[in-house]
Amino acid sequence: MKQFPLSRLLKVPEHSFFLFGARGTGKSTWLRQVLPGAPYFDLLETTLQLELTVSPGRLEALIGPRDAGQWVVLDEVQKIPRLLDEVHRLMESRGWRFALCGSSARKLKRGGADLLAGRALTLRMEPFSSAELGAAFDADAAVEWGMMPVVAGKGELAPDVLSAYVDTYLREEIKEEGAVRQFAPFVRFLAVAGMLNGQVLNAQNIAGEAQVPRSTVDGYFELLGDTLLGFPLPAYRPALKVREVARPKFYWLDAGVARACAGLLRDPLAMDWRGAALETLVYHELRVWNTTAGRHRPISYYRTGGGAEIDFVIETRKRQPGGKARVVCIEVKHASRWKRQWERAMRDMAASDDIVVERQLGVYRGPRRYRFGDLEVLPLEDFLGELHAGRVF
């Protein structure tokens, strides 16, 4: 079995922070690695959870004597939202810094996380990125099975691991936490949503497929967002004198998780699915770089009413009075040969007088780089290298 590096791109900030991420993304491993001397409290431990639920004030005694500025780690903090009041007090009275880890922001939103507004940063742990895996990165495996740390290096066991992962999510995040009123409809929805990875959302159609009310679909997607399993990709609407699609797309956190939810772990993947899986991988890498490099630029997609589409539009500068927005455009294709017609939407946007396209990039699975005027076509691995070297945006 391959051994994968544990070094992650995410860095420990100077201030207290929340660390959110879906189960299995390596949050606990990272915290133990980067804060090795800090007291570590895992709130999944039943006796500790019970004690601090009944008496949150005992946290100070459990931590013991520590100098101001020292770190304390609370894992699965969403299990006891009330504990944040005590954390707030200890930040102020003792000057301790807290690393607050959780797989879901849902309970904290309802249980008082706002009490720490301005006192704790928010970080997010994603699945492995290509830059973290280095020479161990396998693009074919990433498209087939995703980039979750729990799957990396598992080989033929990947389908079983992903199936168990989704079962654990349903059991621990959804059923035991009482996240939905009825469990069976959510399971049906999950299967439908798994098939829609990388597609524009039509809640009415999804409701019909999953046999749930239209209003319920919005709540289910919100739940996927709260548990950090999926991300909406908003539509970019620069008003370029054409009718533009406004509805968001939905991408799962990871192509392997989407495949498990869709029930496709034992089936060969169709080319359309591979295309969506590759887009999922690229969107993941864009998010990781955007966050860890401190860029924090808006990422969206663009589609006209006539069907012309750009997979990813990164706004590097927003439109201001007297100025134009500036963007980087990226089109992704799971193909070994690049077709020039795939460039049309990017070139049309670049030709507009209302926006500045700083860079046009095609990303594909072929071996060669091309330059067609202002447009560059890069093999996937070359693109990822450029991205993490800071040369894309």
BALOBA-1460 file (C-alpha; in Angstrom, 3 decimals):
// residues 393
<rec num="1" residu="m" x="0.000" y="0.000" z="0.000"/>
<rec num="2" residu="k" x="1.283" y="3.482" z="-0.862"/>
<rec num="3" residu="q" x="2.182" y="5.807" z="1.973"/>
<rec num="4" residu="f" x="0.813" y="9.331" z="1.589"/>
<rec num="5" residu="p" x="2.346" y="12.466" z="3.104"/>
<rec num="6" residu="l" x="0.531" y="14.011" z="6.029"/>
<rec num="7" residu="s" x="1.779" y="17.538" z="5.392"/>
<rec num="8" residu="r" x="-1.172" y="19.702" z="4.397"/>
<rec num="9" residu="l" x="-1.272" y="23.093" z="2.717"/>
<rec num="10" residu="l" x="-3.410" y="24.517" z="5.527"/>
<rec num="11" residu="k" x="-1.383" y="26.478" z="8.091"/>
<rec num="12" residu="v" x="-2.107" y="27.205" z="11.746"/>
<rec num="13" residu="p" x="-3.089" y="30.873" z="12.186"/>
<rec num="14" residu="e" x="-1.974" y="33.055" z="15.063"/>
<rec num="15" residu="h" x="-5.488" y="33.333" z="16.468"/>
<rec num="16" residu="s" x="-8.113" y="30.899" z="17.735"/>
<rec num="17" residu="f" x="-9.983" y="29.176" z="14.936"/>
<rec num="18" residu="f" x="-12.802" y="26.888" z="13.953"/>
<rec num="19" residu="l" x="-11.704" y="24.062" z="11.674"/>
<rec num="20" residu="f" x="-14.575" y="22.587" z="9.706"/>
<rec num="21" residu="g" x="-14.481" y="19.774" z="7.194"/>
<rec num="22" residu="a" x="-16.414" y="16.702" z="6.170"/>
<rec num="23" residu="r" x="-15.696" y="13.467" z="7.990"/>
<rec num="24" residu="g" x="-12.578" y="11.716" z="6.789"/>
<rec num="25" residu="t" x="-10.755" y="14.777" z="5.463"/>
<rec num="26" residu="g" x="-7.996" y="14.492" z="8.068"/>
<rec num="27" residu="k" x="-8.880" y="17.280" z="10.519"/>
<rec num="28" residu="s" x="-7.933" y="15.401" z="13.682"/>
<rec num="29" residu="t" x="-4.707" y="14.061" z="12.170"/>
<rec num="30" residu="w" x="-3.689" y="17.558" z="11.111"/>
<rec num="31" residu="l" x="-4.445" y="19.089" z="14.513"/>
<rec num="32" residu="r" x="-2.398" y="16.452" z="16.339"/>
<rec num="33" residu="q" x="0.449" y="17.057" z="13.911"/>
<rec num="34" residu="v" x="0.551" y="20.847" z="14.020"/>
<rec num="35" residu="l" x="-0.368" y="21.328" z="17.723"/>
<rec num="36" residu="p" x="1.429" y="18.356" z="19.307"/>
<rec num="37" residu="g" x="1.728" y="19.796" z="22.817"/>
<rec num="38" residu="a" x="-1.801" y="21.114" z="23.191"/>
<rec num="39" residu="p" x="-4.379" y="19.484" z="25.499"/>
<rec num="40" residu="y" x="-6.679" y="17.534" z="23.185"/>
<rec num="41" residu="f" x="-10.310" y="16.870" z="24.067"/>
<rec num="42" residu="d" x="-12.316" y="14.584" z="21.778"/>
<rec num="43" residu="l" x="-15.999" y="15.223" z="22.422"/>
<rec num="44" residu="l" x="-16.910" y="11.951" z="20.723"/>
<rec num="45" residu="e" x="-15.644" y="10.320" z="23.921"/>
<rec num="46" residu="t" x="-18.903" y="9.503" z="25.692"/>
<rec num="47" residu="t" x="-17.885" y="10.168" z="29.294"/>
<rec num="48" residu="l" x="-16.189" y="13.461" z="28.428"/>
<rec num="49" residu="q" x="-19.148" y="14.559" z="26.323"/>
<rec num="50" residu="l" x="-21.541" y="13.794" z="29.179"/>
<rec num="51" residu="e" x="-19.396" y="15.574" z="31.770"/>
<rec num="52" residu="l" x="-19.010" y="18.768" z="29.770"/>
<rec num="53" residu="t" x="-22.633" y="18.753" z="28.651"/>
<rec num="54" residu="v" x="-23.736" y="18.758" z="32.272"/>
<rec num="55" residu="s" x="-20.945" y="21.020" z="33.560"/>
<rec num="56" residu="p" x="-19.277" y="23.131" z="30.827"/>
<rec num="57" residu="g" x="-17.378" y="25.006" z="33.543"/>
<rec num="58" residu="r" x="-15.229" y="21.947" z="34.178"/>
<rec num="59" residu="l" x="-13.344" y="22.587" z="30.957"/>
<rec num="60" residu="e" x="-10.987" y="24.983" z="32.744"/>
<rec num="61" residu="a" x="-10.142" y="22.384" z="35.378"/>
<rec num="62" residu="l" x="-9.579" y="19.721" z="32.713"/>
<rec num="63" residu="i" x="-7.162" y="21.997" z="30.863"/>
<rec num="64" residu="g" x="-5.203" y="22.769" z="34.022"/>
<rec num="65" residu="p" x="-2.518" y="25.444" z="34.446"/>
<rec num="66" residu="r" x="-1.457" y="26.886" z="31.104"/>
<rec num="67" residu="d" x="0.210" y="30.160" z="30.187"/>
<rec num="68" residu="a" x="-1.622" y="32.772" z="28.164"/>
<rec num="69" residu="g" x="-1.261" y="32.161" z="24.439"/>
<rec num="70" residu="q" x="-1.150" y="28.370" z="24.797"/>
<rec num="71" residu="w" x="-3.323" y="26.225" z="22.515"/>
<rec num="72" residu="v" x="-6.245" y="23.977" z="23.497"/>
<rec num="73" residu="v" x="-7.922" y="21.628" z="21.000"/>
<rec num="74" residu="l" x="-11.615" y="20.710" z="21.157"/>
<rec num="75" residu="d" x="-12.529" y="18.082" z="18.556"/>
<rec num="76" residu="e" x="-16.146" y="17.531" z="17.413"/>
<rec num="77" residu="v" x="-17.130" y="20.760" z="19.144"/>
<rec num="78" residu="q" x="-20.573" y="20.705" z="17.505"/>
<rec num="79" residu="k" x="-21.518" y="17.958" z="19.973"/>
<rec num="80" residu="i" x="-21.789" y="20.569" z="22.774"/>
<rec num="81" residu="p" x="-22.656" y="23.997" z="21.338"/>
<rec num="82" residu="r" x="-23.121" y="25.404" z="24.871"/>
<rec num="83" residu="l" x="-19.417" y="24.827" z="25.455"/>
<rec num="84" residu="l" x="-18.653" y="27.831" z="23.264"/>
<rec num="85" residu="d" x="-19.768" y="30.143" z="26.069"/>
<rec num="86" residu="e" x="-17.080" y="28.651" z="28.292"/>
<rec num="87" residu="v" x="-14.528" y="28.833" z="25.481"/>
<rec num="88" residu="h" x="-15.369" y="32.516" z="25.087"/>
<rec num="89" residu="r" x="-14.837" y="33.111" z="28.808"/>
<rec num="90" residu="l" x="-11.489" y="31.302" z="28.832"/>
<rec num="91" residu="m" x="-10.280" y="33.227" z="25.797"/>
<rec num="92" residu="e" x="-10.978" y="36.457" z="27.655"/>
<rec num="93" residu="s" x="-9.934" y="35.487" z="31.202"/>
<rec num="94" residu="r" x="-6.990" y="33.158" z="30.553"/>
<rec num="95" residu="g" x="-5.803" y="34.295" z="27.151"/>
<rec num="96" residu="w" x="-5.770" y="30.746" z="25.775"/>
<rec num="97" residu="r" x="-6.056" y="30.063" z="22.070"/>
<rec num="98" residu="f" x="-8.544" y="27.419" z="20.952"/>
<rec num="99" residu="a" x="-8.629" y="25.148" z="17.916"/>
<rec num="100" residu="l" x="-12.299" y="24.170" z="17.584"/>
<rec num="101" residu="c" x="-12.841" y="21.284" z="15.192"/>
<rec num="102" residu="g" x="-16.071" y="19.909" z="13.758"/>
<rec num="103" residu="s" x="-17.610" y="18.107" z="10.805"/>
<rec num="104" residu="s" x="-20.780" y="20.190" z="10.747"/>
<rec num="105" residu="a" x="-21.557" y="23.851" z="11.318"/>
<rec num="106" residu="r" x="-25.286" y="23.123" z="11.592"/>
<rec num="107" residu="k" x="-25.503" y="22.689" z="15.344"/>
<rec num="108" residu="l" x="-23.131" y="25.552" z="16.042"/>
<rec num="109" residu="k" x="-25.243" y="27.892" z="13.938"/>
<rec num="110" residu="r" x="-28.153" y="27.064" z="16.202"/>
<rec num="111" residu="g" x="-26.149" y="26.825" z="19.402"/>
<rec num="112" residu="g" x="-24.197" y="30.050" z="19.757"/>
<rec num="113" residu="a" x="-21.180" y="30.079" z="17.437"/>
<rec num="114" residu="d" x="-21.870" y="33.782" z="16.829"/>
<rec num="115" residu="l" x="-20.653" y="34.422" z="20.354"/>
<rec num="116" residu="l" x="-17.128" y="34.006" z="19.021"/>
<rec num="117" residu="a" x="-17.561" y="36.353" z="16.074"/>
<rec num="118" residu="g" x="-14.321" y="38.247" z="15.619"/>
<rec num="119" residu="r" x="-12.506" y="36.065" z="18.152"/>
<rec num="120" residu="a" x="-12.072" y="32.917" z="16.075"/>
<rec num="121" residu="l" x="-11.193" y="32.540" z="12.424"/>
<rec num="122" residu="t" x="-12.881" y="29.920" z="10.257"/>
<rec num="123" residu="l" x="-10.739" y="27.391" z="8.365"/>
<rec num="124" residu="r" x="-11.853" y="24.496" z="6.190"/>
<rec num="125" residu="m" x="-10.145" y="21.157" z="5.625"/>
<rec num="126" residu="e" x="-10.663" y="19.646" z="2.190"/>
<rec num="127" residu="p" x="-9.711" y="16.236" z="0.779"/>
<rec num="128" residu="f" x="-6.120" y="15.795" z="-0.351"/>
<rec num="129" residu="s" x="-4.966" y="18.110" z="-3.118"/>
<rec num="130" residu="s" x="-2.552" y="17.183" z="-5.878"/>
<rec num="131" residu="a" x="0.080" y="19.473" z="-4.340"/>
<rec num="132" residu="e" x="-0.142" y="17.613" z="-1.022"/>
<rec num="133" residu="l" x="0.113" y="14.191" z="-2.631"/>
<rec num="134" residu="g" x="3.008" y="15.207" z="-4.871"/>
<rec num="135" residu="a" x="4.398" y="12.242" z="-6.815"/>
<rec num="136" residu="a" x="1.674" y="10.019" z="-5.353"/>
<rec num="137" residu="f" x="-1.066" y="11.976" z="-7.165"/>
<rec num="138" residu="d" x="-2.862" y="9.737" z="-9.672"/>
<rec num="139" residu="a" x="-5.288" y="11.618" z="-11.919"/>
<rec num="140" residu="d" x="-7.071" y="8.467" z="-13.089"/>
<rec num="141" residu="a" x="-7.636" y="7.311" z="-9.507"/>
<rec num="142" residu="a" x="-8.813" y="10.802" z="-8.532"/>
<rec num="143" residu="v" x="-11.479" y="10.752" z="-11.265"/>
<rec num="144" residu="e" x="-12.526" y="7.188" z="-10.414"/>
<rec num="145" residu="w" x="-12.465" y="7.285" z="-6.603"/>
<rec num="146" residu="g" x="-11.814" y="10.859" z="-5.507"/>
<rec num="147" residu="m" x="-9.246" y="12.364" z="-3.167"/>
<rec num="148" residu="m" x="-10.551" y="11.629" z="0.325"/>
<rec num="149" residu="p" x="-7.717" y="10.649" z="2.713"/>
<rec num="150" residu="v" x="-9.732" y="7.627" z="3.866"/>
<rec num="151" residu="v" x="-9.655" y="6.326" z="0.263"/>
<rec num="152" residu="a" x="-6.110" y="7.284" z="-0.766"/>
<rec num="153" residu="g" x="-4.009" y="4.205" z="-1.414"/>
<rec num="154" residu="k" x="-6.839" y="1.734" z="-0.841"/>
<rec num="155" residu="g" x="-6.769" y="0.377" z="-4.415"/>
<rec num="156" residu="e" x="-9.378" y="-2.337" z="-4.918"/>
<rec num="157" residu="l" x="-10.851" y="-1.588" z="-1.485"/>
<rec num="158" residu="a" x="-11.898" y="1.934" z="-2.554"/>
<rec num="159" residu="p" x="-15.535" y="0.966" z="-3.337"/>
<rec num="160" residu="d" x="-15.971" y="-0.656" z="0.066"/>
<rec num="161" residu="v" x="-14.374" y="2.290" z="1.861"/>
<rec num="162" residu="l" x="-16.583" y="4.818" z="0.048"/>
<rec num="163" residu="s" x="-19.702" y="2.769" z="0.720"/>
<rec num="164" residu="a" x="-18.848" y="2.633" z="4.419"/>
<rec num="165" residu="y" x="-18.111" y="6.368" z="4.396"/>
<rec num="166" residu="v" x="-21.584" y="7.237" z="3.109"/>
<rec num="167" residu="d" x="-23.198" y="4.777" z="5.530"/>
<rec num="168" residu="t" x="-21.339" y="6.438" z="8.416"/>
<rec num="169" residu="y" x="-22.428" y="9.874" z="7.222"/>
<rec num="170" residu="l" x="-26.063" y="8.789" z="7.067"/>
<rec num="171" residu="r" x="-25.917" y="7.084" z="10.441"/>
<rec num="172" residu="e" x="-23.916" y="9.614" z="12.477"/>
<rec num="173" residu="e" x="-24.489" y="12.970" z="10.791"/>
<rec num="174" residu="i" x="-28.079" y="12.512" z="9.692"/>
<rec num="175" residu="k" x="-29.920" y="9.834" z="11.657"/>
<rec num="176" residu="e" x="-28.329" y="10.069" z="15.100"/>
<rec num="177" residu="e" x="-28.218" y="13.870" z="15.012"/>
<rec num="178" residu="g" x="-31.871" y="14.038" z="13.955"/>
<rec num="179" residu="a" x="-30.946" y="16.297" z="11.038"/>
<rec num="180" residu="v" x="-34.069" y="15.384" z="9.051"/>
<rec num="181" residu="r" x="-37.592" y="14.573" z="10.141"/>
<rec num="182" residu="q" x="-37.863" y="11.512" z="7.927"/>
<rec num="183" residu="f" x="-34.800" y="9.452" z="7.057"/>
<rec num="184" residu="a" x="-36.022" y="7.493" z="3.997"/>
<rec num="185" residu="p" x="-36.814" y="10.554" z="1.822"/>
<rec num="186" residu="f" x="-33.345" y="11.957" z="2.485"/>
<rec num="187" residu="v" x="-31.753" y="8.680" z="1.353"/>
<rec num="188" residu="r" x="-33.744" y="8.896" z="-1.896"/>
<rec num="189" residu="f" x="-32.676" y="12.503" z="-2.338"/>
<rec num="190" residu="l" x="-29.030" y="11.584" z="-1.757"/>
<rec num="191" residu="a" x="-29.121" y="9.066" z="-4.603"/>
<rec num="192" residu="v" x="-30.657" y="11.625" z="-6.975"/>
<rec num="193" residu="a" x="-28.230" y="14.365" z="-5.914"/>
<rec num="194" residu="g" x="-25.308" y="12.004" z="-6.433"/>
<rec num="195" residu="m" x="-26.284" y="11.638" z="-10.090"/>
<rec num="196" residu="l" x="-26.466" y="15.430" z="-10.512"/>
<rec num="197" residu="n" x="-22.848" y="16.188" z="-9.697"/>
<rec num="198" residu="g" x="-21.696" y="19.181" z="-11.718"/>
<rec num="199" residu="q" x="-25.149" y="19.995" z="-13.099"/>
<rec num="200" residu="v" x="-27.316" y="23.095" z="-12.926"/>
<rec num="201" residu="l" x="-29.859" y="22.635" z="-10.152"/>
<rec num="202" residu="n" x="-33.548" y="22.329" z="-10.941"/>
<rec num="203" residu="a" x="-35.198" y="21.800" z="-7.566"/>
<rec num="204" residu="q" x="-38.598" y="20.997" z="-9.050"/>
<rec num="205" residu="n" x="-37.214" y="18.126" z="-11.121"/>
<rec num="206" residu="i" x="-35.160" y="16.854" z="-8.188"/>
<rec num="207" residu="a" x="-38.243" y="16.880" z="-5.979"/>
<rec num="208" residu="g" x="-40.079" y="14.734" z="-8.503"/>
<rec num="209" residu="e" x="-37.218" y="12.252" z="-8.832"/>
<rec num="210" residu="a" x="-36.715" y="11.956" z="-5.074"/>
<rec num="211" residu="q" x="-40.474" y="11.961" z="-4.324"/>
<rec num="212" residu="v" x="-40.198" y="14.794" z="-1.802"/>
<rec num="213" residu="p" x="-41.837" y="18.246" z="-1.639"/>
<rec num="214" residu="r" x="-40.155" y="21.036" z="-3.559"/>
<rec num="215" residu="s" x="-39.504" y="23.004" z="-0.363"/>
<rec num="216" residu="t" x="-37.764" y="19.998" z="1.184"/>
<rec num="217" residu="v" x="-35.156" y="19.881" z="-1.579"/>
<rec num="218" residu="d" x="-33.777" y="23.298" z="-0.599"/>
<rec num="219" residu="g" x="-33.428" y="22.142" z="3.000"/>
<rec num="220" residu="y" x="-31.643" y="18.968" z="1.946"/>
<rec num="221" residu="f" x="-29.113" y="20.886" z="-0.143"/>
<rec num="222" residu="e" x="-28.602" y="23.252" z="2.767"/>
<rec num="223" residu="l" x="-27.893" y="20.205" z="4.940"/>
<rec num="224" residu="l" x="-25.278" y="18.951" z="2.462"/>
<rec num="225" residu="g" x="-23.676" y="22.373" z="2.675"/>
<rec num="226" residu="d" x="-23.775" y="22.437" z="6.486"/>
<rec num="227" residu="t" x="-22.123" y="19.014" z="6.641"/>
<rec num="228" residu="l" x="-19.589" y="20.220" z="4.039"/>
<rec num="229" residu="l" x="-20.308" y="17.470" z="1.521"/>
<rec num="230" residu="g" x="-21.292" y="19.764" z="-1.325"/>
<rec num="231" residu="f" x="-20.857" y="23.248" z="-2.714"/>
<rec num="232" residu="p" x="-23.050" y="25.397" z="-4.946"/>
<rec num="233" residu="l" x="-21.170" y="27.024" z="-7.807"/>
<rec num="234" residu="p" x="-22.937" y="30.311" z="-8.553"/>
<rec num="235" residu="a" x="-23.624" y="31.534" z="-12.046"/>
<rec num="236" residu="y" x="-21.538" y="34.460" z="-13.255"/>
<rec num="237" residu="r" x="-23.708" y="37.177" z="-14.784"/>
<rec num="238" residu="p" x="-21.594" y="39.953" z="-16.287"/>
<rec num="239" residu="a" x="-24.487" y="41.203" z="-18.465"/>
<rec num="240" residu="l" x="-22.729" y="40.781" z="-21.792"/>
<rec num="241" residu="k" x="-25.832" y="41.599" z="-23.848"/>
<rec num="242" residu="v" x="-26.932" y="37.948" z="-24.011"/>
<rec num="243" residu="r" x="-29.409" y="35.988" z="-21.916"/>
<rec num="244" residu="e" x="-27.443" y="34.375" z="-19.072"/>
<rec num="245" residu="v" x="-28.339" y="31.404" z="-16.865"/>
<rec num="246" residu="a" x="-28.838" y="32.385" z="-13.212"/>
<rec num="247" residu="r" x="-29.255" y="29.060" z="-11.387"/>
<rec num="248" residu="p" x="-26.240" y="27.601" z="-9.563"/>
<rec num="249" residu="k" x="-24.549" y="24.307" z="-10.266"/>
<rec num="250" residu="f" x="-23.933" y="21.795" z="-7.500"/>
<rec num="251" residu="y" x="-20.644" y="19.995" z="-6.985"/>
<rec num="252" residu="w" x="-19.977" y="17.352" z="-4.401"/>
<rec num="253" residu="l" x="-16.948" y="17.732" z="-2.158"/>
<rec num="254" residu="d" x="-15.359" y="14.755" z="-3.870"/>
<rec num="255" residu="a" x="-16.041" y="12.694" z="-6.988"/>
<rec num="256" residu="g" x="-15.753" y="9.422" z="-5.062"/>
<rec num="257" residu="v" x="-18.364" y="10.504" z="-2.514"/>
<rec num="258" residu="a" x="-20.701" y="11.560" z="-5.338"/>
<rec num="259" residu="r" x="-20.210" y="8.157" z="-6.966"/>
<rec num="260" residu="a" x="-21.039" y="6.370" z="-3.709"/>
<rec num="261" residu="c" x="-24.195" y="8.431" z="-3.161"/>
<rec num="262" residu="a" x="-25.296" y="7.787" z="-6.743"/>
<rec num="263" residu="g" x="-24.877" y="4.022" z="-6.239"/>
<rec num="264" residu="l" x="-22.289" y="3.690" z="-9.020"/>
<rec num="265" residu="l" x="-19.421" y="2.149" z="-7.072"/>
<rec num="266" residu="r" x="-19.733" y="-1.216" z="-8.839"/>
<rec num="267" residu="d" x="-20.504" y="0.113" z="-12.318"/>
<rec num="268" residu="p" x="-18.125" y="1.308" z="-15.059"/>
<rec num="269" residu="l" x="-18.277" y="5.066" z="-15.423"/>
<rec num="270" residu="a" x="-19.770" y="6.723" z="-18.507"/>
<rec num="271" residu="m" x="-17.798" y="9.475" z="-20.227"/>
<rec num="272" residu="d" x="-20.244" y="12.180" z="-19.089"/>
<rec num="273" residu="w" x="-19.734" y="11.104" z="-15.492"/>
<rec num="274" residu="r" x="-15.961" y="11.191" z="-15.923"/>
<rec num="275" residu="g" x="-16.273" y="14.703" z="-17.301"/>
<rec num="276" residu="a" x="-18.201" y="15.827" z="-14.221"/>
<rec num="277" residu="a" x="-15.722" y="14.014" z="-11.969"/>
<rec num="278" residu="l" x="-12.822" y="15.852" z="-13.609"/>
<rec num="279" residu="e" x="-14.621" y="19.175" z="-13.156"/>
<rec num="280" residu="t" x="-15.173" y="18.237" z="-9.491"/>
<rec num="281" residu="l" x="-11.453" y="17.609" z="-9.106"/>
<rec num="282" residu="v" x="-10.521" y="20.925" z="-10.734"/>
<rec num="283" residu="y" x="-13.093" y="22.845" z="-8.649"/>
<rec num="284" residu="h" x="-11.658" y="21.194" z="-5.526"/>
<rec num="285" residu="e" x="-8.119" y="22.228" z="-6.469"/>
<rec num="286" residu="l" x="-9.273" y="25.788" z="-7.210"/>
<rec num="287" residu="r" x="-10.960" y="26.005" z="-3.798"/>
<rec num="288" residu="v" x="-7.904" y="24.654" z="-1.980"/>
<rec num="289" residu="w" x="-5.514" y="27.067" z="-3.692"/>
<rec num="290" residu="n" x="-7.910" y="30.004" z="-3.353"/>
<rec num="291" residu="t" x="-8.102" y="29.472" z="0.410"/>
<rec num="292" residu="t" x="-4.610" y="28.350" z="1.385"/>
<rec num="293" residu="a" x="-2.938" y="31.017" z="-0.769"/>
<rec num="294" residu="g" x="-5.163" y="33.701" z="0.737"/>
<rec num="295" residu="r" x="-6.650" y="34.728" z="-2.604"/>
<rec num="296" residu="h" x="-10.341" y="34.430" z="-1.631"/>
<rec num="297" residu="r" x="-11.524" y="35.291" z="-5.139"/>
<rec num="298" residu="p" x="-15.099" y="34.538" z="-6.295"/>
<rec num="299" residu="i" x="-15.364" y="31.362" z="-8.400"/>
<rec num="300" residu="s" x="-18.385" y="30.761" z="-10.610"/>
<rec num="301" residu="y" x="-19.446" y="29.293" z="-13.949"/>
<rec num="302" residu="y" x="-20.903" y="31.019" z="-16.992"/>
<rec num="303" residu="r" x="-23.644" y="29.846" z="-19.329"/>
<rec num="304" residu="t" x="-25.736" y="31.647" z="-21.897"/>
<rec num="305" residu="g" x="-29.326" y="30.858" z="-22.723"/>
<rec num="306" residu="g" x="-28.051" y="29.326" z="-25.960"/>
<rec num="307" residu="g" x="-25.966" y="26.769" z="-24.074"/>
<rec num="308" residu="a" x="-22.470" y="28.266" z="-24.467"/>
<rec num="309" residu="e" x="-20.614" y="27.569" z="-21.227"/>
<rec num="310" residu="i" x="-17.367" y="28.258" z="-19.377"/>
<rec num="311" residu="d" x="-16.757" y="25.776" z="-16.582"/>
<rec num="312" residu="f" x="-14.995" y="28.155" z="-14.195"/>
<rec num="313" residu="v" x="-14.731" y="31.928" z="-14.098"/>
<rec num="314" residu="i" x="-12.453" y="33.367" z="-11.401"/>
<rec num="315" residu="e" x="-13.033" y="37.053" z="-10.803"/>
<rec num="316" residu="t" x="-9.613" y="38.525" z="-10.023"/>
<rec num="317" residu="r" x="-10.951" y="42.073" z="-9.808"/>
<rec num="318" residu="k" x="-14.527" y="43.197" z="-9.315"/>
<rec num="319" residu="r" x="-16.154" y="45.800" z="-11.508"/>
<rec num="320" residu="q" x="-15.909" y="49.303" z="-10.045"/>
<rec num="321" residu="p" x="-17.332" y="52.624" z="-11.223"/>
<rec num="322" residu="g" x="-15.356" y="53.597" z="-14.288"/>
<rec num="323" residu="g" x="-13.615" y="50.230" z="-14.469"/>
<rec num="324" residu="k" x="-14.132" y="46.712" z="-15.755"/>
<rec num="325" residu="a" x="-14.215" y="43.357" z="-14.010"/>
<rec num="326" residu="r" x="-11.192" y="41.139" z="-14.667"/>
<rec num="327" residu="v" x="-11.492" y="37.356" z="-14.862"/>
<rec num="328" residu="v" x="-9.655" y="34.122" z="-15.609"/>
<rec num="329" residu="c" x="-11.644" y="31.580" z="-17.671"/>
<rec num="330" residu="i" x="-11.114" y="27.807" z="-17.473"/>
<rec num="331" residu="e" x="-12.727" y="25.117" z="-19.619"/>
<rec num="332" residu="v" x="-12.245" y="21.486" z="-18.522"/>
<rec num="333" residu="k" x="-12.626" y="18.446" z="-20.784"/>
<rec num="334" residu="h" x="-12.090" y="14.771" z="-20.029"/>
<rec num="335" residu="a" x="-10.626" y="14.069" z="-23.461"/>
<rec num="336" residu="s" x="-7.235" y="13.096" z="-24.837"/>
<rec num="337" residu="r" x="-7.576" y="15.473" z="-27.815"/>
<rec num="338" residu="w" x="-8.500" y="19.147" z="-27.612"/>
<rec num="339" residu="k" x="-11.249" y="20.400" z="-29.930"/>
<rec num="340" residu="r" x="-11.192" y="24.031" z="-30.950"/>
<rec num="341" residu="q" x="-14.973" y="24.455" z="-30.669"/>
<rec num="342" residu="w" x="-14.618" y="24.150" z="-26.879"/>
<rec num="343" residu="e" x="-12.945" y="27.569" z="-26.872"/>
<rec num="344" residu="r" x="-15.869" y="29.512" z="-28.320"/>
<rec num="345" residu="a" x="-17.493" y="30.724" z="-25.080"/>
<rec num="346" residu="m" x="-14.173" y="31.914" z="-23.639"/>
<rec num="347" residu="r" x="-13.272" y="33.729" z="-26.842"/>
<rec num="348" residu="d" x="-16.708" y="35.362" z="-27.001"/>
<rec num="349" residu="m" x="-16.311" y="36.659" z="-23.455"/>
<rec num="350" residu="a" x="-12.781" y="37.896" z="-24.212"/>
<rec num="351" residu="a" x="-14.108" y="39.789" z="-27.244"/>
<rec num="352" residu="s" x="-16.580" y="41.754" z="-25.125"/>
<rec num="353" residu="d" x="-15.865" y="45.400" z="-24.356"/>
<rec num="354" residu="d" x="-17.483" y="45.055" z="-20.921"/>
<rec num="355" residu="i" x="-14.997" y="42.715" z="-19.240"/>
<rec num="356" residu="v" x="-11.270" y="41.970" z="-19.258"/>
<rec num="357" residu="v" x="-10.337" y="38.296" z="-19.630"/>
<rec num="358" residu="e" x="-6.822" y="38.076" z="-18.223"/>
<rec num="359" residu="r" x="-6.288" y="34.459" z="-19.158"/>
<rec num="360" residu="q" x="-8.091" y="31.744" z="-21.127"/>
<rec num="361" residu="l" x="-7.197" y="28.186" z="-20.169"/>
<rec num="362" residu="g" x="-8.266" y="24.820" z="-21.528"/>
<rec num="363" residu="v" x="-7.587" y="21.802" z="-19.324"/>
<rec num="364" residu="y" x="-7.714" y="18.286" z="-20.778"/>
<rec num="365" residu="r" x="-6.312" y="14.760" z="-20.342"/>
<rec num="366" residu="g" x="-3.976" y="14.797" z="-23.332"/>
<rec num="367" residu="p" x="-0.147" y="14.954" z="-23.123"/>
<rec num="368" residu="r" x="0.678" y="18.179" z="-25.015"/>
<rec num="369" residu="r" x="0.482" y="21.904" z="-24.352"/>
<rec num="370" residu="y" x="-0.910" y="24.228" z="-27.033"/>
<rec num="371" residu="r" x="-1.098" y="27.962" z="-27.539"/>
<rec num="372" residu="f" x="-3.807" y="29.325" z="-29.832"/>
<rec num="373" residu="g" x="-3.382" y="33.084" z="-29.741"/>
<rec num="374" residu="d" x="-4.386" y="34.230" z="-26.256"/>
<rec num="375" residu="l" x="-5.680" y="30.804" z="-25.262"/>
<rec num="376" residu="e" x="-3.534" y="28.140" z="-23.610"/>
<rec num="377" residu="v" x="-4.392" y="24.428" z="-23.484"/>
<rec num="378" residu="l" x="-2.729" y="22.456" z="-20.688"/>
<rec num="379" residu="p" x="-2.669" y="18.801" z="-19.682"/>
<rec num="380" residu="l" x="-4.333" y="18.372" z="-16.289"/>
<rec num="381" residu="e" x="-1.075" y="17.770" z="-14.423"/>
<rec num="382" residu="d" x="0.536" y="20.862" z="-15.977"/>
<rec num="383" residu="f" x="-2.465" y="22.976" z="-15.042"/>
<rec num="384" residu="l" x="-2.362" y="21.790" z="-11.434"/>
<rec num="385" residu="g" x="1.338" y="22.583" z="-11.259"/>
<rec num="386" residu="e" x="0.703" y="26.098" z="-12.597"/>
<rec num="387" residu="l" x="-2.181" y="26.594" z="-10.169"/>
<rec num="388" residu="h" x="-0.252" y="25.662" z="-7.041"/>
<rec num="389" residu="a" x="2.736" y="27.702" z="-8.202"/>
<rec num="390" residu="g" x="0.479" y="30.766" z="-8.221"/>
<rec num="391" residu="r" x="0.509" y="31.261" z="-11.979"/>
<rec num="392" residu="v" x="-3.227" y="30.851" z="-12.727"/>
<rec num="393" residu="f" x="-4.697" y="33.579" z="-10.505"/>
